Amino acid sequence: MEHTDIGVVRTAITRADPEAVAALSAFGTATVHEAMGRTGLMRPYLRPVYPKARLCGTAVTVLLQPGDNWMLHVAAEQIRAGDIVVAACTTESEDGFFGELLATSFRARGAAGLVIDGGVRDTADLEQMDFPVFARAVNAKGTVKATLGSVNVPVVCANALVRPGDVVVADGDGVVVVPRERAAEVAATAARREAAEEGKRARFRAGELGLDLYGMRGPLAALGLRYEDRETRSER
């Protein structure tokens, strides 16, 4: 009986519907996160390695060993157009697992980018290539190729569960994971949120206050908030 997912490459995975992925790509991570009931968000230490990096695609997952990037090379073979490689590690490691050469390999396979709970390097080259990467750290320290991990198994990346084929959306606000079977539903909810926000935006532009738009005055008063039209003695 199998007791571990170490040393496994799963070559057949179910990816989210391409139309749902395309629909989700129109929204930012904050909108998607809210539309999904405020779930699926990775830890905020994952940051884009260059400004304006943005991602939306289906996950090819990788489980790495600390200081070892062997499984990223193994994962390259499993990439299809539009995939995002999502790499977790068996324990915390900020070594530079990924750089320009692997980015070149991934791009040739059709990858849309990388999310990694570890370090990357060659950031100037990645920006020049416009290969979006969201990482835990930027670190020039290299890695070895000596220990097995796995590809296309469920992983926990920066506290978020990611299964092969789930949708990953990332921008300057963070990284969020949408379960593949919920992709169409979340995209529809996100669209409704965006439409509602446009109406609120117009009211704010007209000078309306959030206090009135959101009906805040009553609850604030119930908690004892009061307005005074006089200075206190200490303010004089």
N, C-alpha and C positions, 0 to 999 in steps of 0.2 A: 504494500500500500504506500502511496506517495505521501510523505510527511512534510515536504518542503517544496517551495517553488524556485529554489536555486538550481541553476543549470537547465532551464527550460526556455525554449523559443517557440512561441505559439504562432504559427504561420497563417492560420485562418481566424480572423476576427470580424465581428459585426460592427461596421461603422454607422454613425448617425446618418440619416437621410441627407443627401447633398443639398436639397432645397431648403431644409431646415437650417443647415449650417450657413448657407448663403443668407438666409433671413436673419440669423443671429449676428452675422458680421456687420449689420447696420447699426448695432447698439454698443454702447460702452459697457465696461464691466460693472459700473455702479447700477445701471439700469437692469442688466441681466441678473445681478445679484438680488436686487429688490424683487424683480419679476419671479424669481425662483423661491420666494419666501425667505430671503436673506440667508441662504445656505450656499455651500460650494465654494466659498472664498478661500484662497490660499493665504498664508501668512504675509503680512505687508513687507517683510524683508526681501521678498522677491522683487527685483527692480529691473527695468529695461536697461540694457547696457549702453544704449545711446538714445538721445531724445527722439520722441515721436514714433518709437517702435510700437508696432501693433500686431496682434495675432488673432486669427479665428480659424480653427480647423479641428480635425479629428485626431485623437491621441493614439500614438504608438508609444507604449510605455516601456520604460527601462528601469531595472533595479541594478544599481551599481554597488560595487564594494568601495570603501574609502580609498582614495588615492589611486584608483584603477579605472581606466576608461575603456577597457576591452569591449564591454557590452554595447557601447555606443557604436563601435565599428560593426558589431553583430547586428545591431538594430537597423543600420543603413539599408541592409538587404530587404527589410520588411516595409520600408517606406513606400507609400503611394502618393500621387499628386494631391496636395492639399493637407497632408498629414502634419501634425506637430509632434515632435518627439518630446515626451515628458519623462524626465529622469529623476528618480528618487535614489536615495542611498541607504544602505543598511544601517549606517550610523552617521552622525554629523561629519561632514568633510567639506572644506572650502578650497581644496586644491583645484588647479585649472584643468578640468576634465576636457574642455572643448575649446577649439580655436578655429582659425581660418581654414586649415586643411580639412577638418571634419565638416565645416560649414559648406565647403566646396563639394564634398561628397554628398552631403544631405541635399543640397540644392539640385545636384544632377539627378537625384532620385525623385525630385518634386516636392521636397519638404517646404512647408511654409515658415518653419522656425523651430525654436527650442525653448522649453521651460525646464530649468534644472535647479534642484535644491543642492547646489554645489557651486564651485567656482568656474569661471571661464577666463580666457585671455584673448589676445589679438583683437581687442575691442575696436581699434581704429579700422582694422580690415573688415570686421563685421559690419561696421557702419558704412564703409565704402561700398560693400557688397549689398547693403540694405537687407541683411539677413537678420530678422528680429530674434533677439535672445532675451529672456528674462531669467535672472540668475540670483543666487544667494550672495555671491561675492565676485569680485574681479581679482584674479590672482595669477601671477606669472608662473607660479610653481607647477611643474609638470606632473604627469602621472605615469604609472606603469601599466602593463598588460599581462596580468599574472593570475587573476582570480575570477572564477565564474560568478556571474549574476544571472539575470533573466531578462527576457524580452516578451512583451505582450502578456504580462500578468497584472492583476490589480496591484497598485502601489499607493502608498500614502506619501504625497509630495507636499511639503510645507503645510502639513495638517489636513490636507484635503484628499479624500479618496478619489482616485482616477482609475477607471477601467479602460482597457483598449477600446477604441471607437467612440468614447465620450467626446463631447465638444469642449474645447478650451478657448476661452476668450481672454485676451490680455491687452492692456494699454497702460498709460501712465498712472492710472488709479489702482491697478492691481491685476490679479489673475483669478478667474473664476471657472469652475468646472460644471458643465451641464450634463447630467446623465443622458446617454444617447436616446433613450426611449422618451425623454421629456423635451427634446430639442424643439419640436414644432410647437408644443404647448407653451414653452417658455418664450419663444420668439413672438407668438401671438400676444401673450401677456405684456411683453416688453413694448410691443407696438401700441397697445392700449395705454400704457403708462406714458409713453412719449407724447401721444395725442393729448392726454389730460394735462401733462406738464406744459404743453404749448399754450393751452388756455390759461393756465395760471401765470405763465410768463407774460402774456398780454396784459393781464390784470395788474401784475407788479409794475410793468412799464407805465401803466396809467396812474401809478401812485398808490394803489391799494396796499394796505399793510397786511403782513402775514397774520397779525393779531386778529384781523377781521376775516380774511380769506379762509383761515383754518378754524375760526370760531374759538379762539383762545381766551377771550376776555372772561367768559363765565367761569371756566375751570381755574383760571388764575385768581379771580376774586374769591372763589370758594376756598382756595388755599390760603387766603389772607393777604394777597398782594394789594397794596393801597397806593394811591397817588396823592402827593402832597404838594400844595402850591405855595409853600413857605420854606425858607431856609432854616436849617437847624442852627443853634447857637454856635456850634463848632465850625460851621461853614462861613460865618460872617467875618 
